[in-house]
Amino acid sequence: MPKKKSPTPAGGSLLAAAAHKFALLVLLAGAFAGVWYLGKWRARKRVDHFAQCLSDRGAVMYGLYWCPHCEDQKELFGPSFRKVHYMECGTPDHHEQPQCAEEGLKDFPTWKFADGERHVGGMALQELAAKTGCSAQ
C-alpha cells in the first residue's frame, strides 16, 4: 500500500520561497554596502595621502574661520583637511594674526608654496597636484 503524503500547511512553500528571497535580498544589500564602504574608505585614504603630500612639500593654506571660500576649500578635502598645513589668520575679534599680517595677506584663502609662489583663492585638487607634484588620484 502506498504511503500517504503528509499534508503541508497552506502556503508553506510560499513562506519558504519568501524567506529565501528575503535572505537573498539581505545578502545582496550587505554586499552592496560592503563595496560602497570599501570605495569610500579607499577614496578617503587617497585624499589623506594627497593632503599629507601637500604638507610634506611645503604647501600652506592661509584662511579665516569665518570665510565662506575657505570653508569651500576645506570641504574639498573633507576629513583629510586635518593633514593639510593650515594657518588660521583670524582672531575671535575679527583681527588678523600677526604672522598673516607680516606675510601681507589680504585675501583668503591664500595658498603659499615651497618656492614662495602664492595663489589667492580656492584651488581645485588637480591644480594643487600640478603645482606640488602630489598625486590627487
QUISULLIN-V561767 format. One record per residue. RES is the residue in one letter. SS is DSSP state (@ for helix, = for strand, . for the rest). PHI is phi in radians with two decimals (* if undefined). BURIAL is 1 if it has 24 or more other C-alpha atoms within 12 Angstrom, else 0. Layout:
RES_SS_PHI_BURIAL / RES_SS_PHI_BURIAL
This chain:
M_._*_0 / P_._-1.18_0 / K_._-1.32_0 / K_._-1.49_0 / K_._-1.30_0 / S_._-1.32_0 / P_._-1.17_0 / T_._-1.70_0 / P_._-1.05_0 / A_._-1.03_0 / G_._1.42_0 / G_@_-1.03_0 / S_@_-1.25_0 / L_@_-1.18_0 / L_@_-1.14_0 / A_@_-1.11_0 / A_@_-1.14_0 / A_@_-1.16_0 / A_@_-1.13_0 / H_@_-1.10_0 / K_@_-1.12_0 / F_@_-1.12_0 / A_@_-1.07_0 / L_@_-1.10_0 / L_@_-1.11_0 / V_@_-1.10_0 / L_@_-1.09_0 / L_@_-1.12_0 / A_@_-1.11_0 / G_@_-1.11_0 / A_@_-1.11_0 / F_@_-1.06_0 / A_@_-1.09_0 / G_@_-1.12_0 / V_@_-1.13_0 / W_@_-1.07_0 / Y_@_-1.10_0 / L_@_-1.07_0 / G_@_-1.10_0 / K_@_-1.12_0 / W_@_-1.10_0 / R_@_-1.14_0 / A_@_-1.10_0 / R_@_-1.13_0 / K_@_-1.09_0 / R_@_-1.10_0 / V_@_-1.23_1 / D_@_-0.99_1 / H_@_-1.12_1 / F_@_-1.10_1 / A_@_-1.08_1 / Q_@_-1.15_1 / C_@_-1.07_1 / L_@_-0.98_1 / S_@_-1.12_1 / D_@_-1.09_0 / R_._-1.64_1 / G_._1.53_1 / A_._-1.37_1 / V_=_-2.26_1 / M_=_-1.80_1 / Y_=_-1.76_1 / G_=_-2.66_1 / L_._-2.17_1 / Y_._-1.10_1 / W_._-1.76_0 / C_._-1.53_0 / P_@_-1.16_0 / H_@_-1.22_0 / C_@_-1.16_1 / E_@_-1.08_0 / D_@_-1.04_0 / Q_@_-1.12_1 / K_@_-1.09_1 / E_@_-1.14_0 / L_@_-1.07_1 / F_@_-1.59_1 / G_@_1.06_0 / P_@_-1.09_0 / S_@_-1.24_1 / F_@_-1.03_1 / R_@_-1.04_0 / K_@_-1.61_1 / V_._-1.39_1 / H_._-1.25_1 / Y_=_-2.14_1 / M_=_-2.03_1 / E_=_-1.37_1 / C_._-1.69_1 / G_=_-1.58_1 / T_._-2.03_0 / P_._-0.97_0 / D_._-1.66_0 / H_._1.07_0 / H_._-1.78_0 / E_=_-1.80_1 / Q_._-1.07_0 / P_@_-0.95_0 / Q_@_-1.06_0 / C_@_-1.27_1 / A_@_-1.12_0 / E_@_-1.11_0 / E_@_-1.30_0 / G_._1.31_0 / L_._-1.36_1 / K_._-2.16_0 / D_._-2.10_1 / F_._-2.37_1 / P_._-1.28_1 / T_=_-2.20_1 / W_=_-1.72_1 / K_=_-2.08_1 / F_._-1.91_1 / A_._-1.00_0 / D_._-1.43_0 / G_._1.60_0 / E_._-1.19_0 / R_=_-2.13_1 / H_=_-2.29_1 / V_=_-1.61_0 / G_._1.85_1 / G_._-1.18_1 / M_._-2.25_1 / A_._-1.21_0 / L_@_-1.02_1 / Q_@_-1.16_0 / E_@_-1.16_0 / L_@_-1.11_1 / A_@_-1.10_1 / A_@_-1.10_0 / K_@_-1.26_1 / T_@_-1.80_1 / G_._1.44_0 / C_._-1.40_1 / S_._-1.56_0 / A_._-1.61_1 / Q_._-1.52_0
